[in-house]
């Protein structure tokens, strides 16, 4: 088997063919098989002066492995004979991998480091170090065929947070070497808790934007009534804005931060906000006797009562629509409580809506009545 050294030129194979029993005009052909395809290297015709035939094969652009070199001799009558020879091409260093730890960001110091090194022609030496300037140590090894599994205890001198550059270097039996670097960040400190911006005490919108600050690039989860309501990520400047959906009534909101290591911060200060459902009622700006009042509610109502007040606060009329539809149109004949038509002018309409589930809401509208 041919085993070149480290220098790339050594991967050039020189093939010498010496005819032992041949006649002039006999021919010799040499080829090598790459990926099951023959690649002709050279061909010669024997002469009376032929003593040594030479051709070369450059394996520098090929992968490591076994290659079949074939020779074929043919005489003038068409008779032939063949022979083959294996070339073991090995110009690459061993392959190295880490098995533990598997992630580059850890929440606690690992107790050990382990990995493997593989080369089909065997491993000659192996070293491991934990920092770029540190000394190489020799881990415990266990060999299975052409693979060596190694492990080492985490040094007591490195029991601290920080970034560690683990490097494993190995040499095969032919002197080729390779190294593999794995950077590990150990982070055992949880992030600071988020700071939330103030919210209004009451809103009629079922969604609210929760904004604040936290450690840059940390993930933030906003909780609404102890349930996850939304998740986002802090910007490079440490700000975030996350939209959440509120429950009807009182809502308490807080947030937590999660850093890249998976540490969870303490909860932020709790904010309170009241979500008051505002009914979807549309009243034309100029209300006439044939105008329609449109109702579009999120829940089924049991009663809708409309109170009419003048700008002076005088009660003018009350209209009750019993068993109304959740979506519908209603009319008012513009008469007061005594049956008289109201005067033209500006009035305030107060809608009291009772729901079948027991809740209620109030909505106010200002209109101009013109008969």
N, C-alpha and C positions, 0 to 999 in steps of 0.2 A: 504493500500500500504506500501511496505517496502522501507525505505529510509535510507541507511547506512550513517555513518559519514565519516570523512576524512580517518580514519585509514583503511588500506586494509583489516584487519581482519573483519571489520564490513560488508564486502561484502559476508561473509559466512552466509547463511541463515539456521537457525535451525528450523526444522519443527517438531512440536509435535502433535501427533494424539491420541486422547482419545476415545476409543470405548465406546459408550453409550448403544448400544443395539446390542449385538453380542453373538455368541455361539462359544464354542471351535471349532477349526479347520476352522473357517471362516478366510478369508485372506484379507489383505489390501495391495494395491500397490500404490506407489506414483511415479509420473514422471513429468518432466518439458519439455515444448516444446521450442526448440531453432531452429530458421530458419526453422520452420514448420516440424521439425523432433523431435519425442519424445525421451527423454533421461531418462531412468528409474533411479530413485534415490534409492529406497529401496522397500522391500517387507516383510511383516510380516504374521505370522500365529497366530491367536488369541489363547491364552491359558486361563486357569481358573485364572491365576495370572496376566494377562495382564491388566495394568492400564493406561500406557502411552507409546506410541511408538514414538521413536525419530530418525530422519534422517536429514542429512544436504545437502545443495547445495552450492558449491563454485562458486560465480559469478565473481571472480577477473579476470578471463581470458575472460570474455564476454564484449560485448559493452553495453553501457547504453541503456535502453529501457524497455518495458513492456514484461514480460514473464508470460506464463500461467502455473500454478501448478495444476496438476490434481491428484485426489484421486479416487480410485476405490475399492469398497468392494465386495467380492464374498463369498457366502455361499457354503456349501457342495452340495447343490442341483443345483448349477449353476446360481442362482439368483444374480443379481449385481445391484449396484447403483454407480453413479459417481457424483463428484462435482469438481468445479474449483475455482481457486483463483488467482488473478493477483499480480505479484511481480513487483514493480517499482524499477528497479535497476538504481541507480544514484551514480556513484563513480568518475565521471570525472568533471573537471571544465568547465565553459562556454567557448564557442568558440568566438573568437574576430577577427575582420577584419577592415582594414583601407579602406575608400572610397575616401578620398581626403587628400593629393595628391596621385595620382595613380603611378607616376614615382618617382624613388629614386634620380634623378638628376634634379634640377630645375634651370632655368635661372633667376628667380626672387622669392622673398619671397612670400609664400602663405599668403592669408589673414586669412585663417582658416584651421582647421584640423577636419575631421569627420570620422565616422566609425560606426560599429555596434557591439553588444554583444548579444549572444543568449544562452539561456538555457531553456529547456522545463519546468523546475520546478521554473523558475523565477530568477530575478537578485536582489541581496540584496545590493551590493555596486559597485561603479565604480569610477576609478581614472585615471588621465592622467598627464604625465609629459613630458617635451621637452628635457631635458638633463638627463644624467645618475645620476648626483648628485642633480638634481633639486627636488623641492617639488611637490607632487601630487596635482593637481587641480581637481575640480569637474565640468565636462562639462555639457552643456545643454543637456537634454535627452528628447526623445519622444518614448513611448512604443507602439508597435503593437503586440498584443498577447504575444508570448514568446520571442520577439526580441526587444531590446532597441537600437534605433539609437541615437548617441551622436555627438555633435559638440562643438568646442572650438575656440575662437579667438586666432590667433598667438600673443604671448606676445610682447609688445613693447620693452621689455628689450632684445629681441633677433633679432633686426632688423639689421642683419649683415650677411656677407658671412660665410660659414663654414659648418661643418657636425653636424647634430642634430639627437639625438637618441630619437625618439618618443616611449613612452611606455604606453600602456593601460593595466590596471589590473582590474579584476572584480571578484566578489564573488557571487556564487548563493545562493539560500535560504537555502541550506543545509550546507553552510560553505566551499564548495569546491572553490578554486580560480585558476585562470590561468592568464597569461599575454601574450601580443603580442608586439614585438618590430619592429619598422619600421625606418630604417636609411635614412635620407634625406640629400643630399648635395646641398647646395645653392651656385651657381656659377654665378655671374653677370659680370665677367670680361672677355672680348674677348681675344683670344690667340694672341701672337706676330705674325707678318706677316712672312711668310717663306723667306728664303734667298736661291736664286738659284745659282748654279754653272754656270760658263761661258759656252756658246755654240759657235761653229764655226760660222763664218759669212755666210758660204755657204756650202751646202751639196747636194749630188746627191742621197741620200737615202731618201725615202719617210717617214721613221720613224726615230725618234730621241729620245734618252734617256734623260729625264730631271731629274736632281738630285739636292739635296740641303739639308737644315736643317730646322727644326721647333721644336716645343715643342714635347717631347716624347709622342708617342701613339696618337697624334692628327691625324685626317684624312686630307689629302691634295688633292685638286682638281687643276689640271693643265689646263689652258685655252689656246687654240690656236685660234687666231683671234676672241676673245671674245666668243668662243664656248667651252664647256667642252670637253677636249681632252683625259683625263685620270684621274683616281682616285686611290689613294693608302693610306697607313698608315705609319706613322713614326715608326721607330724602338724604342726600349727602350733607345737608345743613341741619338735619335732625328734626324736620317738621313732617307732619302727617295729617291727612284729612280722610275720614272714612264715613261713608253713608250707612246709617242703620235704620231699621223699621221699628216704630214704636208700637206698644200695646195701648189699647184704649184705656185711658185713666192715667194713674201715676206710673212713672218709669224711673228707675234708678240706673245710672250709667257709670261704668268705670272701665279702665283699660289696663292691660298688662303688656309688657315688652318681652320678647324672646330674642336672644342674641344668636349669632351664627353657631355657637357651640351647643345651643339648646337650653341654656339657662333661662329661667323664668323670673321676672322681676316681681317685686311686691305690687299689689294693686294700687292704682292711682287713687286720688281723692274721688269720692262718689258725688256725682251730680244728679239732681232731681229735675224732672220736666213732666208736665202734665199734658197729655194729648187729649184735647177736647174735639170730638168729631163735629165738624160743622156741616150741617145738612146742605145738600146741593139744591138750593132754591133760587130760581131766576124770576125776577119781577121786572117788567118793562119800565123804563125810566119815566114814561108818561103813561099812567094807568087810567084806562077808560073802562066803561061798563062791559064792553065786549072783549077786553084784554084777558089773556090767559096767564095764570101763575103756574110755572112749570116746577115740578118736584122730581128730583132724581136722588134717591137716598141709598145709602149703603146697606141699611137694614130695613126690615119690614116695620112700618109704623102702625100703631093702633089708633091714634088720634092726631090730628094736626089742628092747632088753634092759632088763628091769626088775630092779634090785638092791634087796633089802629089808634094812634095818638097824634094829636096836633103838636106843632113845635112848642107850644106852651105847656105840654105835658098833660093836656086834657084827654081823657079817654073818650074816643069817638064811637068805636064799635068793636065787637068781637065776633069772629066767624069760626065755627067749629065744623071740620070735615071728619065725620066718623068713619072708621074702617076704610081709610084711604088706601090707595095703591102705593106701592113702593116707587113706582114711576108713573107719573100722570100729570094732567093739566086741570087746574081748578080756577073758578071765577068768583068774583065778588060783584054784587050789583050796585056797589058804591052807596049803600044806604047805611045810616047809623043805627044805633040800638032802638030808636023809636020809629024806624021805617022811613025816615026822611033822607033825601039825597044829600050827601055831604057837599060842602062848598069846594070849589076849586082851590088848589093850593098845595103846599108841601106837607107831607105826613110821614110819620114813622111807623113802619109795620114790624111787629115783633111776632115771630113764629115760634110757638112752643110745640115740640114734637115729642110724643110719647111712643116708645117702641114696644113691640110685643114681648121682648125679652126683659122688660122692666126698666130699661134705661131711658134717658130723655136728653134732649139738646135744645138750645135756644139760638135763633138767628135773627139779626136785625137788618132791616132794609129801609132806605129813604126813597120816597117816590113823589112824583108830582101828579096829582089827580086833576084831570081835565075832562069835564062831562060834555 
